[in-house]
Amino acid sequence: MAQLHRHPSGEETSEIKQAYKIPLQTSGLAAHWQGVIWKLLACLFFAAINGIVRYISGGTGQEISPLPSAVITFWQNLFGCFIILPWTLKDGLKSLKTKYPRLQTIRIAAAVLGVVLWYMSLAHMTIAEAVALGFTGPIFSVIGARLYLNERLGIIRLIGVGVGFVGAFIILRPDQALWGSEATYQWYVFLPLFSAIAIAISKLASRKLGAYGENPKVMTLTLLFFMSPCALVPALFEWTWPTFQQFLWLGLLGLFSMAAHYSTAKAYQLAEVVFLTPFGFARLLFSALIGFIAFAEIPTSQSLWIGATIIVVSSIFLSYEEKKFNPFSRPSA
């Protein structure tokens, strides 16, 4: 089974590669290092997406007419629909026909909720802070797999989950809010965590669909095609028409999104998930760099970097165990 989860923070698996049968490249540079290059490129695209969203959502205070998160999600996915339209037209509406509409609906709705919450976090937090907390995605996926799919939790998985929550605690420091501190503590710091939970639900639904034998291409196209109309529902409650300049940014957002998912698919085709997981830390580095260059955001907090490093280490534990417990997590040749 392969999965695709349109989380701009970069939490994604490799459904596209099976859906479109991307050819394997092994000549010249070793395949696994080619995978690293594609992974780093994907991280750069995701960081650029986060930078664009932070700007047009008004998070930096530079945008005169900021766009609501749901509106951004709608337009981004609408532009993405135009990009994938050739594949949809090639096979007709049968490429969108699913045997499990209820599960697909849950999967798509959870994915939209995850993206909207993520974009809301970027409107209130620095890019680096949001990305650091976004690394908790695999932790919630493991917990959900135990509760919903009845997957076994080995000792390494338990350690990985515990270590991951320690990292999130170090970044959030809720004790400072409860017991008094000079540090500010706002509700929006939980948005990346809620986003990660929603994306984890979408991922679990994808696993279930894969176990039922749903076609990977159907899974890919239904997610990409129906996220836009699904996002339109919350967008209507706070509808704002983008300016011409914002339309250009939204178009670039859709293009970068497709490029990021393609790069991720290539990376996981060429190298094992466990090998590539540590390089995902580049998302935080690229995000911090873009935040500094574009918005003069300097993430000086030691707890941010320490917590993010701990969460990444926990993700490595969880990826290693995922390979053992879930054979579908291995990239196909």
C-alpha angles and dihedrals in degrees: 000000000000129000141199123200117182098216110148091210086071103257099142142130132210111272095127094062092059094039095055100023098233107206117249116245116204105149122111110355114045112270095241092053089049085055090054091053091051090046092052090047090052090050090053092051092049091049090051090050090053091049093052092047092049090053101046093040090059095245092136096044090237097105114084095200107030119200121232116247095245091052091051090049091051096051095042092055092042090058088045089055090057090052094053094039093100091060091047094049091046094066098023125223091323087080087067097044113113133185092212109049095162094054091043090052091052090047094050095042091050091049092051091047090050093052094045092050090046092052090047089056091052089054090058107027136050114264093246093053093050094046092049091056090042088067087076090080097100090051093060090043091058093048091048092048089056094048100037106025096030092232116170118256109220124198092260091052091051091049090048092052092047094047091048093054090049088056092049090048091053091053096043099035095193089177089071090059094045098045101031131265142164088248116104117237122192136180093244093070087080094057095087089050093050088047090052090051092051092049090048089055090051090049093050090050088052091052090051091049090049091050089052089054099252112171110259091222091053089049091051098046096043091054095046095041101044101039090081098056089041091053090049091070097067091032091063091062091062102020118174124171111232120237120242091262091049090051088057090051091048091051089051088048092056092047093049090047093056090044091051093051092046091050091049091050091051091048094053091046092056101040141026119268091236092054093048099044097084090053089061086079085078087077089070093045093048091044092051090048093051091046090052097045098041103031106016090243110159114190098208097156110118091202089061094057095038093048093046091050091051092049091050090051089052089050089056090054091049094046091052091052092043089060090054099043100035114044090187089068091073115098115243123234 
